C-alpha cells in the first residue's frame, strides 16, 4: 500500500483483496465450530400439490439424527417474505414449487443427514401445475394461494399523457413482443449459514446475507421471536447479486437452533439445491408498440409486461415496478401507457437480481430503438442521442430529472471511439463464412429503494485506544467492495492511511441498521452517513486535542496520519494519546443519512405501495462488436465498450470492476444463460447444464467513466452496481441485426436463433 | 483406511473412509478453509489444490487418493504477510471481488506458470478455462497472471 492517506480518487487495491487471495478471509461457509450439527431440507419434488402425509419416523430413528421437523414444529407465523409474507418456512398443507421445503432434518454429520433426508416419506396429492403466466391467469386456473383470490400478485399501470391519442398521430408505429428467460445468480458460494440458540434465548446467526438487519425481522416474524433477540453476523459474501436479499437458509436455521438450543447448526445448500430453491430473475414477456415522428421524435409507447414471479412474491411487485418505470428507456417520450402483471406460477421463486426488472425491459426498449432507426434510415447512435434524457427533462414516468444525467455524454464517447468509427471497415474485413455486426445500447437503472421505504443508513466509527479507526459497516459486502470504499471515505475525511483503518463487517450487535446491500445504494447511503460520522469525529478529536495541548482556540488544527497537528505552533498529539485518553463513549461517533426521494408525485403508479418513483439514475451506453459463424450460428463477442455515468468515481479500480462484472453477467444473459424448467421441474440442475461465461467466452471489456457530478452523493458519486448488466443483451441483439438484418426477440440469443435469422435473410 | 500425505510442508496421517472427499478433509479436518467448494461436481474450479505440483479438483478427489501425495493449498502458497507473487498480483490488479473463486484461480494459475513461465493471454485463458468467476468478467484475473508471469 503506498504511503499517505487511503483517500478518494486514485485506483486503490481493496483492503480485503489480499486476505481473499491468500485464502485467509473467512466466509460464512468457513466456520465449523466444535460439536456442530448439520441441517438440511427435504423438498417437495413436485411443483404443485396437497400434502397428505409426511412420515418422519424412519428418518428420526436413524442413528445420528437429532431432529426431524415439520410444519407443526414451527412457532410463529411460518411465513417469510420481504413485503408479502407468503412463503412458508416449512410447508404444512400445500406445496407450490418443486423446491418447497417440507421437512427439516438435523444430524450429526452430512453423511447421516443425506441418508435421513431420503428416509423422510412425503405423500403429496398432485394438483395441476401452472407453469406460465397465461395458464396462471386463465379462468378457472388452479390457484397457488387460494386466500389471495387469484394468481395475480400485482397488476399495475404507469401512465403519462394520452398514449392512445398520441399513437394515432405518429408517422411510424412499430410493434414487437420480446421474451427474456429466468436467470440464476450462480454465485460461487451457495446459500449457507450457521446458527445457535444461546442459553439466554438469543439466536446467533452467521450467514451469507445481503440484509442482516432486515433478516432479524423476517426470522422474528416467521418463528415468533423478538427481533432484538436475534443477532446476525454477515461476513464477506461469496457473491450475492440479489439472490441473498431475503431469507434463504435463515428461518430454517433459526428453527433448527430453537429446537436444539446450545448447539451450532450449519446449513449449506449444494449447487443443485441452490438452483432448485434459490431465487431467480423473473422471466418476462413484453409487448411493445412504439410511435414516433418521421424526424425521430419519440411520441408514445404502449407496453404490456408480464413477469413470472414463481411460487411466491419475494419482491415481485417491486421488481416489476422498476421495469415499468424504465419501460420506455432513457429517452424523452411524450406519453406512455405501461401496464404490468406480476403472476404466481408453480415455477421456482423469482426474486431480486442485479438489473432488478430493468434488465428485461432494456432488451425491449432498445430493440424498438434499433427497429425505429432502421425504419427511418437513421444512424442508431444518432437516434439515441436525439432522444436521450437530459437533466431537466421528464422521464417516461413523468418525473423531472433533477440529478446528474450523463447519458448523452456516454453516447458521445461511443461515437468518437475507434470501435465505432472503424466499424464499416471492420465489418467488411470479416473472414469467409463469418459475418460481423456492431451494436449499441443505452440503458439506465434507478438507484435506491424509491419512495415509500426509508432508504437510510447509520454509520458508526470508533477511535481505538491504539489510535486507529474502526468502521462498523451496516451494509454487507457481497463482493462489490463497499467495505473497502468505506475505509477510503474515512481515510479521505480523516486523512488517515490504510494501516490505521479497519472495517468490521455487519454485526447487528455492533453496527446500526443500514438497509440492504442492494439497489446500487450501498456506497451512496452508508457513505453519506459515514462522511458525517467522520466529520463529527474529526471535529471532536480536534477539540479534545486542544484540551490536551492546552490551546484555548480550536482553530488551526488539522488531522494528519496518526496525529492531530496544531498548525500555528506545529505541536502534535498522536491519535494513540487521544485514544488512550478518551472513554469509549467519547471515542465513538454515529451519524445517519436518508436518501432523498422525488418531490414530484406523478398521478399514476398508485398500485405500488412502495418503490415508485425513483430520483437518481446512473446511465450507460454500451457498444459491442460480434462475429457470427455462418455455419454453426455461434456468436463470438470480439470487443466490448461500456461508457458509464456513475457520477464522480471514488476508486477507478472498484468502479471498473463493477462495470466489467455487470457486463459479464449481462453477456451470459444475452448469449447462454437460460434457467430452464419443464412443467415446474428444474431442467438445469448443475453448472454443466446451466452455463455461465468462462474466460474463453468473454472479451476484455473496456470501461470508460463519464464523470458527471451527482450533487447529492458522497463525493459526487452514484451507484453503478446494476446498470452494467442491462446493456449487453440489447447491445448484442443490436449487433446481431446489424450483421444479419433480422431481429432477435428472445433471449438468450442461441446459435439456433442465429441460424434461423440467417436462413430467413437468405430467403428474403 | 490410514493415509499419509504432506500438506503445505507438514506431514499428516489420517484415518479416512472410502467415500470421503479430499475437499472435506482439507476444509473440515485440517481447517484449511481457503480451499472453497462451489459446485461439488468439478465444474467451477473453486476447490483446486496443488497435488504433486499439479492443480487438482479436491471435490472430485477421494481422500484415499491423497495417500502419499504432496499437497499445497492456497494457504501453502502464501499468506497476507508473505504472499505468493500471484496472490500479490491478484490483489494489486483488481482481480478479486467476492473472492470465493480466487483461491482456485490462484492455484490454477500457479500450475500454469510452473509449466509455462511466460504465457500469452490466450495461454492464460486456456489455463484458467476450468475456473468459473461470477464477479469479475475475468480481464483483471488475466492481467494479474500476466503480470505475475513476467
Interface residues (C-beta under 8 A of the other chain):
Chain A: X11 X13 X14 X16 X17 X18 X19 X20 X21 X22 X23 X24 X25 X26 X27 X29 X30 X32 X110 X111 X185 X186 X187 X188 X189 X190 X236 X237 X238 X239 X240 X241 X270 X271 X478 X479 X480 X481 X653 X654 X656 X657 X660 X661 X663 X664 X665 X686 X687 X688 X692 X693 X694 X695 X696 X698 X700 X701
Chain B: X19 X24 X27 X28 X31 X32 X33 X34 X35 X36 X37 X38 X39 X40 X41 X43 X44 X46 X73 X74 X75 X77 X78 X79 X80 X83 X84 X86 X87 X88 X90 X91 X92 X94 X95 X96 X97 X98 X99 X100 X101 X102 X103 X106 X124 X125 X126 X128 X129 X130 X131 X132 X133 X134 X135 X136 X137 X138 X139 X140 X141 X142
